[in-house]
Amino acid sequence: AVYRWGGERDNIARAVNMGWSEQLDSEHVNEPPYVVEIDLILSGLYQSGFEHSVEIAKRFYLSSQAVWQIAVKMRRTEPFVGLTLRGLCGLVETRITE
């Protein structure tokens, strides 16, 4: 999902800062089925004006940055970043059932 737009997976370089309208890489065999569903959630948030939430998720899950690092770099408070991540996780949990 998000890693298709600049994430590091399988040690294959990806384009950085690609737009949401860019074509996705082809699906990988080992990709779990919920990956596209999570991508749709994040793209919907981005298109609805919640770009900061998507950026926080990318920094936390793809770049493995700590909450305090994200807060400093994005000029947000640590509680804001933490609550944003909790909210995103809750959204994913309510929309995706395994």
N, C-alpha and C positions, 0 to 999 in steps of 0.2 A: 504494500500500500504506500505509505509515505516514503518508505525506503526506495521506492521506484523513482522518486524525484530527488535524488541526491544522497540517499542513504548508502551505507556500506554493507553489502551483503554478497557473499560468495567471492569477495575480493575483486569485484568487478566495478570499475569506476562508473559513476552515473553523472549525468548532467546536474549541475548545481543550479538552484533557483529556477527550475522549469515551472511554467505556469500550470494551473490545474487543467487547462484545456489541451495541454500537450498529450500526445498519444502515449499510453502506457507501454512499458516493455511487455513482451509476451509473457504469459503465465509460466511459472516454473513448475516442474513436476512435484517438487517437495513443498510447494506453497500450500499452507492450510486454507480451507475454503472461506474462512472468515476474513481473510486479508482484504479482499475486495469490499466486503461489507464495512470494515473499519475505514477503508479509503473513502467510501461514499459518505460516511458520517463526517469525516474531516473535511472533505471537499464541500459538503453542505454548510458546515460551520464557516469555512473560508468565504464562500459566496454570500453568506448572510452577514458578513461584516465582523466575524470573530477571528480575524487573522492572527491576533496575538495569542489566542488559545491554541491554534494550530502550530504556531512558531514555538510556543512553550513545549508542546508535545514533541515536536521534532528535536528540539534541543535536549530534552530529557531522555527520550527513548532512543534516538539515533546517535546523538553526540555524547551520551552518557554524562552530561553535565549535572552537577549537583544543583539542588534547588537554590542555594544561595548564589551560585554562579549565574544562574539564569536571571535571578532577581537583579543582580548588579548590572548585567549586560543589557537587560531589557528595561531597566529603570522602573522596576516594580518592587513591591515588598515581598518578602519570603512567604508570608501567609497568603498573599494573592496568588503566587505561583503554586503553592501547595493546594489551595482550594480549587484552582483551575484544573490541576491534574486530577484531583479527586472527582471533580465534576465530569471531566472527560471519561474517566474510568466508569463512573456511574452510568453515563450515557451509553457507553459501549455495552455494559452489563445488561441494561434494560432492552437494548435492541438486538443483541446477539445471544442466542442460546445454542449451546453445543449439544 
